[in-house]
Amino acid sequence: MEKAQVVIERTYNAPVERVWKAITDIDQMKQWYMPALTSFEPKVGFETGFSIGKAGDKQWPHVWKITEVVPNKKISYEWRYEGFPGNSLVTFELSPNGDSTHLKLSHTGLETFEGDKNPGLEPHNFAEGWNQLINILLKDFVEKTAA
Amino acid sequence: MRRDVFQAIADPTRREIIRLIAQKPLPLNSIAENFEVSRPAISKHIRILTECGIVMIHTRGRERYCEAQLQKLTEVSQWVDYFKTYWTQKLDALAEFLEKEKAQQTRKAATEATAQPRKAATPKKKKNKAYGKSTSRH
């Protein structure tokens, strides 16, 4: 299967240094991003693991491994699930835009995960009509990946 | 040539074909009637869709019916859909976080600005103290 990825771009009303800190400092990351995080250092080769899942439900042990760090510009890390096939890659890229910061998030390699098992899979996600799925989600997805 | 789901949905005509037959199987002829392009062009798109495993063709009498195999589509879209929602929410949360942090820094800066003249022990001292009191009430 070919690439399956998510790419989202945003502009934040904050200087790059501040956005960089928000995406690499564990105390800040825990506030907006990943409260379950137990350790994080923006250094190539650094690996961290933590579990996510409601109490009593299946737990999803996440493993992140940092592959690239360019301070204030770019950080990439592998994102996989322990004991589960597949390995994806998350990349945050920052560029200054006056007093604001342009952020490009890409999450690639999603095709390497098994299609029928998904930590976010809940019945309501897929109860919606097929037309909506095909017209909106996939169209949008294809246009983004084609770009 | 390798065929997969991504190739199937990469073309707008093929997406429209999938949309048409998503609800119920349709004869090839009536699918073709929905498009301006030639019937052979539609046949080619349908052939690609069958090669990708998204469409199955059944022959009933003289008609060839196209049926969508949508399970194939969910397999790819589940993770993409999940992470698309996930990152959209997280990046919204990052915006809120940065705004909140900025507001805190602005308050901190304002407090420092009023605190500084106090150290200098200038005649403005009283006035600044009063200002500091008024802000602390908020």
Boltz contact constraints between the chains, C-beta under 6 A:
constraints:
  - contact:
      token1: [A, 1]
      token2: [B, 4]
      max_distance: 6.0
  - contact:
      token1: [A, 2]
      token2: [B, 4]
      max_distance: 6.0
  - contact:
      token1: [A, 2]
      token2: [B, 6]
      max_distance: 6.0
  - contact:
      token1: [A, 4]
      token2: [B, 76]
      max_distance: 6.0
  - contact:
      token1: [A, 4]
      token2: [B, 80]
      max_distance: 6.0
  - contact:
      token1: [A, 6]
      token2: [B, 83]
      max_distance: 6.0
  - contact:
      token1: [A, 6]
      token2: [B, 84]
      max_distance: 6.0
  - contact:
      token1: [A, 6]
      token2: [B, 87]
      max_distance: 6.0
  - contact:
      token1: [A, 8]
      token2: [B, 87]
      max_distance: 6.0
  - contact:
      token1: [A, 8]
      token2: [B, 91]
      max_distance: 6.0
  - contact:
      token1: [A, 10]
      token2: [B, 91]
      max_distance: 6.0
  - contact:
      token1: [A, 12]
      token2: [B, 98]
      max_distance: 6.0
  - contact:
      token1: [A, 14]
      token2: [B, 98]
      max_distance: 6.0
  - contact:
      token1: [A, 31]
      token2: [B, 97]
      max_distance: 6.0
  - contact:
      token1: [A, 32]
      token2: [B, 93]
      max_distance: 6.0
  - contact:
      token1: [A, 32]
      token2: [B, 94]
      max_distance: 6.0
  - contact:
      token1: [A, 32]
      token2: [B, 97]
      max_distance: 6.0
  - contact:
      token1: [A, 33]
      token2: [B, 90]
      max_distance: 6.0
  - contact:
      token1: [A, 105]
      token2: [B, 87]
      max_distance: 6.0
  - contact:
      token1: [A, 107]
      token2: [B, 83]
      max_distance: 6.0
  - contact:
      token1: [A, 110]
      token2: [B, 79]
      max_distance: 6.0
  - contact:
      token1: [A, 110]
      token2: [B, 80]
      max_distance: 6.0
  - contact:
      token1: [A, 113]
      token2: [B, 79]
      max_distance: 6.0
  - contact:
      token1: [A, 115]
      token2: [B, 75]
      max_distance: 6.0
  - contact:
      token1: [A, 115]
      token2: [B, 78]
      max_distance: 6.0
  - contact:
      token1: [A, 118]
      token2: [B, 78]
      max_distance: 6.0
  - contact:
      token1: [A, 118]
      token2: [B, 82]
      max_distance: 6.0
  - contact:
      token1: [A, 120]
      token2: [B, 82]
      max_distance: 6.0
  - contact:
      token1: [A, 130]
      token2: [B, 22]
      max_distance: 6.0
  - contact:
      token1: [A, 130]
      token2: [B, 70]
      max_distance: 6.0
  - contact:
      token1: [A, 131]
      token2: [B, 19]
      max_distance: 6.0
  - contact:
      token1: [A, 134]
      token2: [B, 18]
      max_distance: 6.0
  - contact:
      token1: [A, 134]
      token2: [B, 19]
      max_distance: 6.0
  - contact:
      token1: [A, 137]
      token2: [B, 77]
      max_distance: 6.0
  - contact:
      token1: [A, 137]
      token2: [B, 81]
      max_distance: 6.0
  - contact:
      token1: [A, 138]
      token2: [B, 9]
      max_distance: 6.0
  - contact:
      token1: [A, 141]
      token2: [B, 80]
      max_distance: 6.0
  - contact:
      token1: [A, 142]
      token2: [B, 9]
      max_distance: 6.0
  - contact:
      token1: [A, 142]
      token2: [B, 10]
      max_distance: 6.0
